[in-house]
Amino acid sequence: MTPSDAPLRAAVFDMDGTLVDNMVFHNQAWVALARKLGLSLTAEDFQTRFAGRKNEEILPELLGRALDPEELQRLADEKEGHYRTLYRPHLKLHRGAEALLSRLRAAGIPVAIATAAPEGNRALVIDGLGLRPVFQRIVGAEEVSRGKPFPDIFLAAARGLGVDPSECLAFEDAILGVMSARDAGMPVVGITTTTTAVQLRQAGALWTLPDFTTFPPELEARLFGAGV
Ligand SMILES: O=P(O)(O)OC[C@H]1O[C@@H](O)[C@H](O)[C@@H](O)[C@@H]1O
């Protein structure tokens, strides 16, 4: 069996922009914070430079200087509070995600989340959608010292599931997130909610899909076996 048709035994999902199509609200909150601080940040700039990274890494780069922990927490809380207010009325799983999660569960395939989101944001999405029991492992920003694009968070998710990373299928929407999963050794599906298929493939995605409603036959076979 060649690596490209080897079975996949687990799935690791990014949260924001992948399980939920919410990056436009993160984007708006970051652009608003930057404006308030007298800095310029375009939505596109945010998407390529910052999306998927930890706030502890985004803020010093945005401000161009080191921040003490108190200032960092205050600015992160301000941005996240604004984001949650913007996104809360729109909370819902991305197209096809509910059916895919059910299929994975029925097939006995363990699933994890690897997200840069702090706990308040995870609670909004994961508890708000009743998903906490669905995932065997949820890895958040605070569990790794190096955020995406480093592979640490996807490696932690694979470890938590007890599955070799090469046997975990990763789903990601952000360029830096795709790089993180790829460098963890996972085959990656790029979800094109926020970034083009071309950019996600350049970052290392093997497949790109707009949502979870359809799968390439190769992925069907590797995840669910022939004839499923
Ligand atoms: O895409 P992920 O890893 O779920 O994380 C998205 C995160 O991206 C960051 O850029 C935001 O500041 C966080 O607030 C957000 O949660």
The ligand as a Tripos MOL2 file, in Angstrom:
@<TRIPOS>MOLECULE
LIG
   16    16     1     0     0
SMALL
NO_CHARGES

@<TRIPOS>ATOM
      1 O1         -8.4650   28.9370   13.3040 O.co2     1 LIG1
      2 P1         -8.3260   28.6010   14.7410 P.3       1 LIG1
      3 O2         -7.0510   27.9250   15.0890 O.co2     1 LIG1
      4 O3         -9.5420   27.9410   15.2870 O.co2     1 LIG1
      5 O4         -8.1850   29.9550   15.5270 O.3       1 LIG1
      6 C1         -8.6730   31.1410   15.1350 C.3       1 LIG1
      7 C2         -8.1070   32.1990   16.0240 C.3       1 LIG1
      8 O5         -7.4430   33.0430   15.1860 O.3       1 LIG1
      9 C3         -6.8210   34.0930   15.8260 C.3       1 LIG1
     10 O6         -6.3080   34.8830   14.8420 O.3       1 LIG1
     11 C4         -7.7990   34.8940   16.6080 C.3       1 LIG1
     12 O7         -7.2590   35.9470   17.2830 O.3       1 LIG1
     13 C5         -8.4330   34.0420   17.5720 C.3       1 LIG1
     14 O8         -9.3110   34.8120   18.2950 O.3       1 LIG1
     15 C6         -9.1230   32.9590   16.8130 C.3       1 LIG1
     16 O9         -9.8200   32.1720   17.6750 O.3       1 LIG1
@<TRIPOS>BOND
     1     1     2 2
     2     2     3 1
     3     2     4 1
     4     2     5 1
     5     5     6 1
     6     6     7 1
     7     7     8 1
     8     7    15 1
     9     8     9 1
    10     9    10 1
    11     9    11 1
    12    11    12 1
    13    11    13 1
    14    13    14 1
    15    13    15 1
    16    15    16 1
@<TRIPOS>SUBSTRUCTURE
     1 LIG1         1 GROUP 0 **** ****
